[in-house]
Amino acid sequence: MIAGVPDIQGRLQGSRLSVPYFLEEAARQGFGACVYLLASDVEMGTGPGYAIDAWNSGFGDFVLRPDPATLRTLPWDPGTALVLADAVWPGGGPVDVAPRRVLRAQLDRLAERGLTAFAGLAMETARGECHAGQYEIVFRYDEAMTTCGNHVFFKNGAKQIAAQEGVALTFMPRFDEGEGNSCHIHLSLRGTDGSAAFETAVTDWERTHGFERL
């Protein structure tokens, strides 16, 4: 059993847990993890400038609480399941700099205004691009928190599958002199009735200003 939190680089950080321990304790109470997991660079350095000061806090712990809605088995690692977790302080308060917490706060603000955010990540197509070994992958949208979780799973799984085949996978914009990679995201805001918020706003503006669509 693997439980992890997306770090500020979008990587999974966490622990492998025995199934009995996960079912009997961690699934309900969470488990400890060092605060530097959300206060480090790509080389895991904990220099100054992070909202969490790992050095001055004595490299203490926060608690990772698994989100059961994200649990899934891993086809590339038979017999293993992976679940995303939310970071909270020992007293129970959320770790505000955790990416999942940042997104949840934004989604809650939208919900207060009767809006829901959708982005895309169920795969639609995959095809080779012009540079050797370069692929374009197109994903279908879903609710934003679900999509961001799927994004973490996809990148983690793709890298592990590549490693099993003896190759490395990169999502860098450009790693050599060839054609670079890119990424763009389609974001949709919808009302509680499922209507497109942007479409409604544009239509209302057009009516107000006397415009009609052809």
TORPA-4810 file (N, C-alpha, C, O; in nm, 3 decimals):
<nodes>
NODE_1_0.085_-0.119_0.000_0.000_0.000_0.000_0.088_0.124_0.000_0.178_0.136_0.083_M
NODE_2_0.063_0.217_-0.095_0.138_0.341_-0.101_0.042_0.456_-0.074_-0.066_0.463_-0.132_I
NODE_3_0.083_0.546_0.016_0.006_0.667_0.042_0.099_0.786_0.026_0.208_0.787_0.084_A
NODE_4_0.057_0.885_-0.052_0.146_0.997_-0.079_0.072_1.127_-0.096_-0.048_1.130_-0.124_G
NODE_5_0.145_1.237_-0.077_0.092_1.370_-0.095_0.163_1.434_-0.214_0.286_1.424_-0.224_V
NODE_6_0.092_1.500_-0.306_0.161_1.572_-0.413_0.241_1.687_-0.354_0.188_1.767_-0.276_P
NODE_7_0.370_1.697_-0.389_0.452_1.805_-0.336_0.441_1.928_-0.425_0.361_1.929_-0.520_D
NODE_8_0.519_2.032_-0.396_0.504_2.158_-0.471_0.561_2.148_-0.611_0.546_2.241_-0.690_I
NODE_9_0.628_2.037_-0.645_0.670_2.010_-0.783_0.574_1.914_-0.854_0.596_1.878_-0.969_Q
NODE_10_0.467_1.873_-0.785_0.371_1.781_-0.846_0.411_1.635_-0.836_0.348_1.549_-0.897_G
NODE_11_0.516_1.607_-0.758_0.559_1.468_-0.740_0.489_1.407_-0.619_0.443_1.480_-0.531_R
NODE_12_0.481_1.275_-0.616_0.424_1.208_-0.499_0.531_1.184_-0.395_0.638_1.131_-0.425_L
NODE_13_0.503_1.223_-0.272_0.592_1.199_-0.159_0.512_1.129_-0.050_0.401_1.172_-0.017_Q
NODE_14_0.566_1.022_0.005_0.492_0.951_0.108_0.563_0.825_0.151_0.686_0.821_0.161_G
NODE_15_0.485_0.720_0.177_0.540_0.596_0.233_0.468_0.475_0.178_0.353_0.482_0.134_S
NODE_16_0.538_0.363_0.182_0.474_0.233_0.161_0.429_0.183_0.298_0.507_0.183_0.394_R
NODE_17_0.306_0.140_0.307_0.248_0.095_0.433_0.203_-0.050_0.420_0.157_-0.093_0.314_L
NODE_18_0.218_-0.125_0.529_0.164_-0.260_0.526_0.012_-0.251_0.524_-0.046_-0.158_0.581_S
NODE_19_-0.053_-0.344_0.460_-0.199_-0.341_0.449_-0.266_-0.345_0.585_-0.359_-0.267_0.609_V
NODE_20_-0.223_-0.434_0.679_-0.288_-0.432_0.811_-0.276_-0.297_0.881_-0.373_-0.250_0.941_P
NODE_21_-0.158_-0.234_0.875_-0.139_-0.105_0.939_-0.228_0.001_0.874_-0.288_0.084_0.942_Y
NODE_22_-0.236_-0.003_0.741_-0.320_0.094_0.672_-0.466_0.078_0.712_-0.532_0.177_0.743_F
NODE_23_-0.517_-0.045_0.711_-0.658_-0.068_0.739_-0.693_-0.041_0.885_-0.800_0.012_0.915_L
NODE_24_-0.602_-0.077_0.976_-0.632_-0.067_1.118_-0.607_0.072_1.176_-0.672_0.112_1.273_E
NODE_25_-0.511_0.148_1.118_-0.476_0.276_1.178_-0.470_0.390_1.076_-0.544_0.488_1.088_E
NODE_26_-0.381_0.377_0.977_-0.351_0.491_0.890_-0.472_0.540_0.811_-0.487_0.660_0.789_A
NODE_27_-0.559_0.448_0.768_-0.675_0.489_0.688_-0.766_0.583_0.766_-0.831_0.669_0.707_A
NODE_28_-0.770_0.567_0.899_-0.856_0.651_0.982_-0.781_0.768_1.047_-0.832_0.880_1.050_R
NODE_29_-0.661_0.742_1.098_-0.589_0.841_1.176_-0.480_0.913_1.098_-0.432_1.018_1.140_Q
NODE_30_-0.441_0.858_0.985_-0.327_0.912_0.912_-0.196_0.859_0.968_-0.195_0.776_1.058_G
NODE_31_-0.086_0.909_0.912_0.046_0.868_0.959_0.142_0.986_0.943_0.118_1.076_0.863_F
NODE_32_0.251_0.983_1.019_0.343_1.095_1.022_0.435_1.100_0.900_0.475_0.997_0.847_G
NODE_33_0.467_1.223_0.858_0.564_1.245_0.750_0.635_1.376_0.778_0.576_1.469_0.833_A
NODE_34_0.760_1.384_0.739_0.841_1.501_0.770_0.795_1.624_0.691_0.757_1.614_0.574_C
NODE_35_0.798_1.741_0.756_0.750_1.864_0.694_0.830_1.905_0.572_0.780_1.980_0.489_V
NODE_36_0.955_1.859_0.560_1.035_1.903_0.446_0.980_1.855_0.312_1.019_1.906_0.207_Y
NODE_37_0.887_1.757_0.315_0.828_1.709_0.190_0.755_1.819_0.116_0.740_1.812_-0.006_L
NODE_38_0.708_1.921_0.188_0.640_2.034_0.124_0.724_2.161_0.136_0.671_2.272_0.131_L
NODE_39_0.855_2.143_0.151_0.944_2.259_0.162_1.081_2.224_0.106_1.183_2.239_0.173_A
NODE_40_1.081_2.176_-0.020_1.207_2.135_-0.081_1.200_2.160_-0.231_1.092_2.170_-0.290_S
NODE_41_1.320_2.169_-0.293_1.327_2.190_-0.437_1.333_2.055_-0.509_1.312_1.951_-0.448_D
NODE_42_1.361_2.058_-0.640_1.361_1.934_-0.717_1.471_1.837_-0.674_1.461_1.717_-0.699_V
NODE_43_1.575_1.889_-0.610_1.683_1.803_-0.560_1.663_1.767_-0.413_1.752_1.712_-0.349_E
NODE_44_1.544_1.800_-0.359_1.509_1.776_-0.220_1.593_1.861_-0.124_1.610_1.824_-0.008_M
NODE_45_1.644_1.974_-0.171_1.714_2.067_-0.085_1.614_2.153_-0.008_1.509_2.188_-0.061_G
NODE_46_1.646_2.187_0.117_1.553_2.262_0.202_1.608_2.400_0.234_1.611_2.442_0.350_T
NODE_47_1.650_2.471_0.130_1.704_2.605_0.150_1.599_2.703_0.197_1.483_2.666_0.210_G
NODE_48_1.637_2.830_0.222_1.541_2.930_0.269_1.441_2.968_0.160_1.463_2.942_0.041_P
NODE_49_1.331_3.031_0.202_1.234_3.081_0.107_1.103_3.004_0.102_1.011_3.044_0.030_G
NODE_50_1.092_2.895_0.177_0.969_2.818_0.178_0.878_2.861_0.292_0.926_2.906_0.396_Y
NODE_51_0.747_2.847_0.273_0.652_2.884_0.378_0.672_2.799_0.503_0.649_2.846_0.615_A
NODE_52_0.714_2.675_0.485_0.748_2.589_0.598_0.899_2.591_0.614_0.972_2.553_0.522_I
NODE_53_0.947_2.633_0.729_1.091_2.637_0.757_1.131_2.507_0.826_1.123_2.496_0.948_D
NODE_54_1.173_2.410_0.747_1.203_2.278_0.801_1.315_2.281_0.905_1.309_2.210_1.005_A
NODE_55_1.417_2.365_0.881_1.529_2.372_0.975_1.485_2.424_1.111_1.513_2.363_1.214_W
NODE_56_1.416_2.539_1.111_1.376_2.599_1.239_1.270_2.520_1.312_1.254_2.534_1.433_N
NODE_57_1.197_2.436_1.239_1.096_2.352_1.304_1.155_2.221_1.353_1.084_2.137_1.408_S
NODE_58_1.286_2.203_1.332_1.350_2.079_1.376_1.312_1.959_1.294_1.317_1.846_1.342_G
NODE_59_1.272_1.983_1.167_1.230_1.873_1.078_1.124_1.786_1.147_1.134_1.664_1.150_F
NODE_60_1.023_1.856_1.201_0.914_1.784_1.264_0.820_1.720_1.163_0.850_1.717_1.043_G
NODE_61_0.710_1.671_1.210_0.616_1.597_1.125_0.484_1.672_1.111_0.443_1.748_1.199_D
NODE_62_0.418_1.648_0.999_0.274_1.669_0.991_0.212_1.531_0.970_0.282_1.430_0.968_F
NODE_63_0.081_1.528_0.955_0.010_1.401_0.941_-0.048_1.393_0.800_-0.108_1.488_0.751_V
NODE_64_-0.031_1.279_0.735_-0.091_1.254_0.605_-0.216_1.168_0.624_-0.207_1.054_0.671_L
NODE_65_-0.330_1.223_0.586_-0.457_1.151_0.599_-0.504_1.105_0.462_-0.537_1.189_0.378_R
NODE_66_-0.507_0.975_0.438_-0.547_0.924_0.307_-0.690_0.963_0.270_-0.780_0.964_0.354_P
NODE_67_-0.709_0.995_0.143_-0.841_1.025_0.088_-0.890_0.899_0.017_-0.843_0.869_-0.092_D
NODE_68_-0.984_0.825_0.076_-1.026_0.696_0.018_-1.083_0.709_-0.122_-1.083_0.611_-0.197_P
NODE_69_-1.134_0.827_-0.158_-1.192_0.844_-0.291_-1.088_0.833_-0.401_-1.123_0.813_-0.517_A
NODE_70_-0.960_0.847_-0.366_-0.853_0.843_-0.467_-0.784_0.708_-0.476_-0.694_0.691_-0.558_T
NODE_71_-0.823_0.612_-0.396_-0.755_0.482_-0.391_-0.776_0.405_-0.521_-0.887_0.398_-0.573_L
NODE_72_-0.668_0.348_-0.572_-0.676_0.263_-0.691_-0.559_0.167_-0.694_-0.455_0.193_-0.634_R
NODE_73_-0.575_0.056_-0.764_-0.465_-0.039_-0.782_-0.376_0.008_-0.895_-0.417_0.087_-0.980_T
NODE_74_-0.251_-0.042_-0.896_-0.153_0.000_-0.995_-0.124_-0.114_-1.092_-0.061_-0.212_-1.053_L
NODE_75_-0.168_-0.104_-1.217_-0.144_-0.211_-1.314_0.004_-0.240_-1.335_0.041_-0.354_-1.363_P
NODE_76_0.090_-0.139_-1.320_0.233_-0.159_-1.343_0.305_-0.213_-1.219_0.425_-0.243_-1.225_W
NODE_77_0.233_-0.225_-1.107_0.292_-0.275_-0.982_0.192_-0.371_-0.918_0.126_-0.334_-0.821_D
NODE_78_0.179_-0.493_-0.972_0.076_-0.586_-0.927_0.077_-0.607_-0.776_0.182_-0.620_-0.714_P
NODE_79_-0.043_-0.608_-0.719_-0.056_-0.629_-0.575_-0.041_-0.503_-0.493_-0.044_-0.508_-0.370_G
NODE_80_-0.026_-0.389_-0.560_-0.005_-0.263_-0.490_-0.119_-0.167_-0.519_-0.168_-0.158_-0.632_T
NODE_81_-0.162_-0.095_-0.416_-0.262_0.011_-0.431_-0.198_0.144_-0.391_-0.107_0.148_-0.309_A
NODE_82_-0.249_0.252_-0.450_-0.198_0.387_-0.424_-0.315_0.477_-0.387_-0.421_0.472_-0.449_L
NODE_83_-0.294_0.561_-0.284_-0.397_0.654_-0.242_-0.332_0.789_-0.214_-0.222_0.796_-0.159_V
NODE_84_-0.400_0.896_-0.253_-0.352_1.030_-0.223_-0.393_1.069_-0.082_-0.493_1.021_-0.029_L
NODE_85_-0.313_1.157_-0.022_-0.338_1.198_0.116_-0.338_1.349_0.128_-0.279_1.419_0.045_A
NODE_86_-0.405_1.399_0.230_-0.405_1.541_0.263_-0.316_1.563_0.384_-0.317_1.484_0.479_D
NODE_87_-0.238_1.672_0.380_-0.147_1.704_0.489_-0.217_1.792_0.592_-0.275_1.895_0.557_A
NODE_88_-0.212_1.751_0.718_-0.268_1.831_0.828_-0.165_1.837_0.940_-0.080_1.748_0.953_V
NODE_89_-0.173_1.943_1.020_-0.084_1.955_1.136_-0.129_1.862_1.246_-0.246_1.822_1.249_W
NODE_90_-0.040_1.825_1.339_-0.080_1.734_1.447_-0.204_1.780_1.524_-0.280_1.697_1.575_P
NODE_91_-0.225_1.913_1.532_-0.344_1.963_1.600_-0.472_1.950_1.520_-0.581_1.976_1.572_G
NODE_92_-0.460_1.912_1.393_-0.577_1.891_1.309_-0.599_1.995_1.202_-0.680_1.973_1.111_G
NODE_93_-0.529_2.109_1.209_-0.546_2.213_1.108_-0.479_2.177_0.977_-0.380_2.103_0.977_G
NODE_94_-0.531_2.227_0.865_-0.473_2.193_0.735_-0.338_2.259_0.713_-0.312_2.368_0.765_P
NODE_95_-0.252_2.193_0.637_-0.125_2.252_0.593_-0.157_2.334_0.468_-0.174_2.277_0.360_V
NODE_96_-0.164_2.465_0.483_-0.218_2.550_0.378_-0.136_2.551_0.250_-0.190_2.581_0.143_D
NODE_97_-0.006_2.519_0.258_0.078_2.522_0.137_0.072_2.392_0.058_0.127_2.385_-0.052_V
NODE_98_0.006_2.290_0.112_-0.006_2.163_0.038_-0.089_2.187_-0.088_-0.196_2.246_-0.080_A
NODE_99_-0.042_2.142_-0.206_-0.114_2.168_-0.330_-0.261_2.127_-0.329_-0.345_2.200_-0.382_P
NODE_100_-0.293_2.014_-0.269_-0.434_1.973_-0.264_-0.516_2.070_-0.180_-0.632_2.096_-0.210_R
NODE_101_-0.455_2.124_-0.073_-0.524_2.221_0.011_-0.544_2.353_-0.063_-0.649_2.416_-0.052_R
NODE_102_-0.442_2.396_-0.138_-0.453_2.519_-0.217_-0.569_2.508_-0.316_-0.650_2.600_-0.328_V
NODE_103_-0.575_2.394_-0.386_-0.682_2.375_-0.483_-0.817_2.367_-0.414_-0.915_2.425_-0.462_L
NODE_104_-0.825_2.296_-0.302_-0.952_2.284_-0.231_-1.003_2.421_-0.187_-1.123_2.448_-0.197_R
NODE_105_-0.914_2.508_-0.139_-0.956_2.642_-0.099_-1.013_2.721_-0.217_-1.111_2.793_-0.202_A
NODE_106_-0.950_2.705_-0.334_-1.000_2.774_-0.453_-1.136_2.719_-0.496_-1.225_2.795_-0.535_Q
NODE_107_-1.151_2.586_-0.490_-1.279_2.525_-0.529_-1.389_2.563_-0.431_-1.504_2.580_-0.472_L
NODE_108_-1.355_2.577_-0.302_-1.454_2.619_-0.204_-1.500_2.762_-0.231_-1.619_2.792_-0.216_D
NODE_109_-1.409_2.849_-0.272_-1.446_2.987_-0.306_-1.540_2.989_-0.427_-1.635_3.068_-0.431_R
NODE_110_-1.514_2.903_-0.525_-1.604_2.893_-0.639_-1.741_2.842_-0.596_-1.844_2.893_-0.641_L
NODE_111_-1.742_2.741_-0.508_-1.868_2.683_-0.462_-1.954_2.787_-0.390_-2.076_2.785_-0.402_A
NODE_112_-1.890_2.878_-0.316_-1.964_2.985_-0.249_-2.036_3.074_-0.349_-2.134_3.140_-0.315_E
NODE_113_-1.986_3.076_-0.473_-2.045_3.158_-0.578_-2.131_3.075_-0.674_-2.170_3.122_-0.781_R
NODE_114_-2.159_2.951_-0.634_-2.243_2.865_-0.716_-2.174_2.809_-0.838_-2.241_2.776_-0.937_G
NODE_115_-2.041_2.796_-0.834_-1.965_2.750_-0.950_-1.886_2.625_-0.919_-1.846_2.601_-0.804_L
NODE_116_-1.863_2.544_-1.022_-1.780_2.424_-1.012_-1.679_2.426_-1.125_-1.713_2.462_-1.238_T
NODE_117_-1.556_2.390_-1.095_-1.448_2.392_-1.196_-1.426_2.253_-1.254_-1.423_2.153_-1.183_A
NODE_118_-1.410_2.250_-1.387_-1.377_2.126_-1.456_-1.251_2.146_-1.538_-1.239_2.248_-1.606_F
NODE_119_-1.153_2.052_-1.533_-1.035_2.050_-1.619_-1.031_1.906_-1.680_-1.123_1.831_-1.646_A
NODE_120_-0.941_1.860_-1.762_-0.952_1.734_-1.831_-0.840_1.636_-1.807_-0.722_1.674_-1.812_G
NODE_121_-0.877_1.499_-1.778_-0.759_1.411_-1.777_-0.788_1.264_-1.810_-0.697_1.182_-1.796_L
NODE_122_-0.905_1.228_-1.853_-0.923_1.092_-1.903_-0.869_1.090_-2.046_-0.911_1.171_-2.129_A
NODE_123_-0.777_0.998_-2.076_-0.708_1.003_-2.204_-0.802_0.980_-2.321_-0.883_0.886_-2.321_M
NODE_124_-0.791_1.067_-2.422_-0.867_1.052_-2.546_-0.780_0.995_-2.657_-0.817_0.897_-2.722_E
NODE_125_-0.664_1.057_-2.680_-0.576_1.012_-2.787_-0.430_1.021_-2.745_-0.396_1.097_-2.654_T
NODE_126_-0.345_0.945_-2.812_-0.200_0.953_-2.794_-0.136_0.930_-2.930_-0.174_0.838_-3.002_A
NODE_127_-0.040_1.013_-2.964_0.023_0.998_-3.094_0.166_1.051_-3.090_0.199_1.138_-3.009_R
NODE_128_0.249_0.996_-3.177_0.386_1.042_-3.188_0.392_1.182_-3.247_0.315_1.217_-3.336_G
NODE_129_0.485_1.261_-3.196_0.507_1.395_-3.248_0.636_1.399_-3.329_0.697_1.295_-3.354_E
NODE_130_0.679_1.520_-3.369_0.786_1.532_-3.467_0.925_1.494_-3.413_1.009_1.447_-3.490_C
NODE_131_0.951_1.514_-3.284_1.082_1.483_-3.229_1.088_1.337_-3.187_0.987_1.281_-3.144_H
NODE_132_1.203_1.275_-3.198_1.219_1.134_-3.164_1.177_1.109_-3.019_1.223_1.177_-2.927_A
NODE_133_1.088_1.011_-2.999_1.043_0.977_-2.865_0.943_1.073_-2.805_0.909_1.060_-2.687_G
NODE_134_0.895_1.169_-2.883_0.803_1.270_-2.832_0.659_1.229_-2.862_0.625_1.193_-2.974_Q
NODE_135_0.573_1.235_-2.758_0.433_1.198_-2.773_0.342_1.309_-2.725_0.371_1.381_-2.628_Y
NODE_136_0.231_1.322_-2.796_0.125_1.413_-2.752_0.010_1.328_-2.699_-0.037_1.237_-2.765_E
NODE_137_-0.033_1.361_-2.578_-0.142_1.288_-2.514_-0.254_1.386_-2.483_-0.231_1.490_-2.421_I
NODE_138_-0.375_1.354_-2.527_-0.491_1.441_-2.507_-0.584_1.376_-2.405_-0.619_1.259_-2.418_V
NODE_139_-0.623_1.453_-2.305_-0.708_1.401_-2.197_-0.845_1.466_-2.198_-0.860_1.580_-2.242_F
NODE_140_-0.945_1.393_-2.150_-1.082_1.446_-2.136_-1.097_1.509_-1.998_-1.030_1.469_-1.903_R
NODE_141_-1.185_1.607_-1.989_-1.202_1.682_-1.865_-1.281_1.605_-1.760_-1.349_1.506_-1.789_Y
NODE_142_-1.272_1.653_-1.635_-1.351_1.602_-1.523_-1.350_1.710_-1.414_-1.291_1.816_-1.433_D
NODE_143_-1.415_1.682_-1.302_-1.412_1.776_-1.190_-1.267_1.804_-1.151_-1.184_1.713_-1.154_E
NODE_144_-1.237_1.929_-1.114_-1.098_1.974_-1.105_-1.014_1.896_-1.005_-0.901_1.859_-1.037_A
NODE_145_-1.065_1.868_-0.884_-0.985_1.795_-0.786_-0.957_1.654_-0.835_-0.846_1.603_-0.818_M
NODE_146_-1.056_1.590_-0.896_-1.037_1.456_-0.952_-0.932_1.459_-1.062_-0.845_1.371_-1.068_T
NODE_147_-0.939_1.559_-1.149_-0.844_1.571_-1.259_-0.702_1.590_-1.209_-0.609_1.528_-1.260_T
NODE_148_-0.684_1.676_-1.108_-0.549_1.699_-1.056_-0.493_1.572_-0.993_-0.374_1.544_-1.005_C
NODE_149_-0.578_1.496_-0.924_-0.533_1.368_-0.871_-0.494_1.273_-0.981_-0.392_1.204_-0.971_G
NODE_150_-0.574_1.267_-1.087_-0.542_1.180_-1.201_-0.411_1.221_-1.268_-0.335_1.136_-1.315_N
NODE_151_-0.386_1.352_-1.272_-0.262_1.402_-1.330_-0.141_1.349_-1.254_-0.042_1.306_-1.315_H
NODE_152_-0.149_1.351_-1.122_-0.039_1.298_-1.039_-0.022_1.148_-1.064_0.090_1.101_-1.081_V
NODE_153_-0.133_1.074_-1.066_-0.125_0.931_-1.092_-0.064_0.902_-1.229_0.021_0.814_-1.241_F
NODE_154_-0.106_0.977_-1.331_-0.055_0.953_-1.466_0.095_0.974_-1.473_0.167_0.887_-1.523_F
NODE_155_0.144_1.088_-1.423_0.287_1.115_-1.433_0.369_1.015_-1.353_0.473_0.969_-1.398_K
NODE_156_0.321_0.980_-1.233_0.392_0.883_-1.150_0.395_0.747_-1.219_0.499_0.682_-1.225_N
NODE_157_0.280_0.704_-1.271_0.274_0.574_-1.337_0.355_0.569_-1.464_0.425_0.471_-1.489_G
NODE_158_0.346_0.675_-1.546_0.421_0.677_-1.672_0.571_0.668_-1.647_0.641_0.597_-1.720_A
NODE_159_0.620_0.736_-1.548_0.763_0.732_-1.516_0.805_0.594_-1.468_0.912_0.545_-1.503_K
NODE_160_0.720_0.531_-1.385_0.754_0.399_-1.333_0.751_0.293_-1.444_0.836_0.205_-1.448_Q
NODE_161_0.653_0.303_-1.533_0.647_0.208_-1.644_0.769_0.224_-1.734_0.828_0.125_-1.777_I
NODE_162_0.808_0.348_-1.761_0.928_0.373_-1.842_1.052_0.314_-1.777_1.134_0.252_-1.844_A
NODE_163_1.065_0.331_-1.646_1.181_0.278_-1.574_1.187_0.126_-1.582_1.295_0.069_-1.592_A
NODE_164_1.071_0.061_-1.579_1.067_-0.084_-1.592_1.117_-0.131_-1.728_1.166_-0.243_-1.743_Q
NODE_165_1.104_-0.043_-1.827_1.149_-0.075_-1.963_1.293_-0.028_-1.988_1.345_-0.040_-2.099_E
NODE_166_1.356_0.025_-1.884_1.495_0.066_-1.896_1.516_0.200_-1.964_1.626_0.228_-2.012_G
NODE_167_1.412_0.284_-1.969_1.424_0.416_-2.030_1.374_0.521_-1.931_1.312_0.488_-1.830_V
NODE_168_1.403_0.647_-1.960_1.359_0.757_-1.875_1.254_0.839_-1.948_1.258_0.854_-2.070_A
NODE_169_1.160_0.892_-1.872_1.053_0.973_-1.927_1.063_1.113_-1.868_1.083_1.128_-1.748_L
NODE_170_1.048_1.215_-1.951_1.055_1.352_-1.901_0.935_1.432_-1.946_0.883_1.412_-2.056_T
NODE_171_0.891_1.523_-1.860_0.785_1.617_-1.894_0.841_1.758_-1.904_0.768_1.857_-1.895_F
NODE_172_0.972_1.767_-1.921_1.038_1.898_-1.933_0.995_1.968_-2.061_0.965_1.902_-2.161_M
NODE_173_0.990_2.104_-2.061_0.957_2.176_-2.184_1.054_2.146_-2.297_1.014_2.138_-2.413_P
NODE_174_1.183_2.130_-2.263_1.284_2.098_-2.365_1.405_2.037_-2.295_1.459_2.095_-2.200_R
NODE_175_1.448_1.921_-2.341_1.564_1.858_-2.277_1.685_1.852_-2.369_1.794_1.817_-2.323_F
NODE_176_1.669_1.886_-2.499_1.783_1.894_-2.589_1.753_1.997_-2.697_1.663_2.080_-2.680_D
NODE_177_1.827_1.993_-2.807_1.811_2.096_-2.910_1.693_2.070_-3.004_1.668_2.150_-3.094_E
NODE_178_1.621_1.961_-2.983_1.507_1.931_-3.070_1.384_2.012_-3.035_1.389_2.103_-2.953_G
NODE_179_1.273_1.977_-3.099_1.148_2.048_-3.074_1.105_2.032_-2.928_1.117_1.924_-2.871_E
NODE_180_1.056_2.140_-2.870_1.019_2.137_-2.729_0.880_2.082_-2.704_0.800_2.065_-2.797_G
NODE_181_0.852_2.054_-2.579_0.721_2.006_-2.537_0.640_2.124_-2.483_0.695_2.229_-2.450_N
NODE_182_0.511_2.106_-2.474_0.426_2.211_-2.420_0.308_2.146_-2.348_0.288_2.025_-2.354_S
NODE_183_0.232_2.229_-2.280_0.112_2.181_-2.211_0.013_2.296_-2.205_0.050_2.408_-2.170_C
NODE_184_-0.112_2.270_-2.238_-0.215_2.371_-2.216_-0.338_2.303_-2.155_-0.366_2.186_-2.180_H
NODE_185_-0.410_2.381_-2.075_-0.521_2.328_-1.996_-0.649_2.401_-2.032_-0.652_2.524_-2.035_I
NODE_186_-0.754_2.326_-2.059_-0.886_2.383_-2.079_-0.960_2.380_-1.945_-0.974_2.275_-1.884_H
NODE_187_-1.007_2.495_-1.900_-1.077_2.506_-1.773_-1.219_2.555_-1.797_-1.239_2.654_-1.867_L
NODE_188_-1.317_2.486_-1.739_-1.457_2.522_-1.755_-1.517_2.549_-1.618_-1.497_2.472_-1.524_S
NODE_189_-1.591_2.660_-1.607_-1.667_2.690_-1.486_-1.814_2.669_-1.514_-1.866_2.717_-1.615_L
NODE_190_-1.881_2.596_-1.424_-2.022_2.567_-1.443_-2.102_2.601_-1.319_-2.050_2.597_-1.207_R
NODE_191_-2.227_2.635_-1.340_-2.317_2.659_-1.229_-2.361_2.529_-1.167_-2.332_2.421_-1.219_G
NODE_192_-2.433_2.538_-1.055_-2.479_2.418_-0.988_-2.577_2.337_-1.073_-2.597_2.218_-1.050_T
NODE_193_-2.638_2.403_-1.173_-2.729_2.332_-1.263_-2.658_2.274_-1.384_-2.723_2.218_-1.473_D
NODE_194_-2.525_2.287_-1.389_-2.448_2.232_-1.500_-2.429_2.328_-1.616_-2.360_2.294_-1.712_G
NODE_195_-2.488_2.445_-1.611_-2.476_2.541_-1.720_-2.336_2.601_-1.723_-2.271_2.614_-1.620_S
NODE_196_-2.291_2.639_-1.843_-2.158_2.698_-1.859_-2.161_2.843_-1.812_-2.233_2.926_-1.868_A
NODE_197_-2.082_2.875_-1.707_-2.086_3.009_-1.648_-2.037_3.115_-1.746_-2.097_3.222_-1.753_A
NODE_198_-1.932_3.088_-1.821_-1.881_3.186_-1.915_-1.981_3.214_-2.027_-2.000_3.329_-2.066_F
NODE_199_-2.046_3.109_-2.077_-2.145_3.126_-2.183_-2.261_3.212_-2.133_-2.307_3.300_-2.206_E
NODE_200_-2.307_3.188_-2.011_-2.416_3.266_-1.954_-2.377_3.412_-1.938_-2.455_3.502_-1.968_T
NODE_201_-2.253_3.435_-1.890_-2.207_3.572_-1.869_-2.199_3.648_-2.001_-2.239_3.765_-2.007_A
NODE_202_-2.147_3.584_-2.106_-2.135_3.649_-2.236_-2.273_3.680_-2.294_-2.295_3.789_-2.347_V
NODE_203_-2.365_3.584_-2.283_-2.499_3.603_-2.336_-2.570_3.719_-2.266_-2.635_3.801_-2.330_T
NODE_204_-2.557_3.724_-2.133_-2.618_3.834_-2.058_-2.561_3.968_-2.100_-2.634_4.066_-2.112_D
NODE_205_-2.430_3.974_-2.122_-2.366_4.099_-2.164_-2.417_4.141_-2.303_-2.442_4.259_-2.328_W
NODE_206_-2.431_4.043_-2.391_-2.480_4.073_-2.526_-2.622_4.128_-2.522_-2.653_4.224_-2.593_E
NODE_207_-2.707_4.068_-2.441_-2.844_4.118_-2.430_-2.846_4.262_-2.377_-2.918_4.348_-2.427_R
NODE_208_-2.764_4.284_-2.275_-2.760_4.416_-2.212_-2.718_4.523_-2.312_-2.769_4.635_-2.310_T
NODE_209_-2.624_4.488_-2.402_-2.569_4.585_-2.494_-2.631_4.578_-2.634_-2.581_4.640_-2.728_H
NODE_210_-2.739_4.502_-2.648_-2.814_4.501_-2.772_-2.749_4.422_-2.885_-2.775_4.448_-3.003_G
NODE_211_-2.665_4.323_-2.850_-2.601_4.241_-2.955_-2.680_4.112_-2.973_-2.738_4.060_-2.877_F
NODE_212_-2.682_4.060_-3.094_-2.743_3.933_-3.124_-2.644_3.846_-3.199_-2.570_3.895_-3.285_E
NODE_213_-2.643_3.719_-3.166_-2.553_3.625_-3.234_-2.611_3.586_-3.369_-2.732_3.569_-3.382_R
NODE_214_-2.524_3.572_-3.468_-2.568_3.531_-3.601_-2.581_3.379_-3.607_-2.617_3.324_-3.711_L
</nodes>
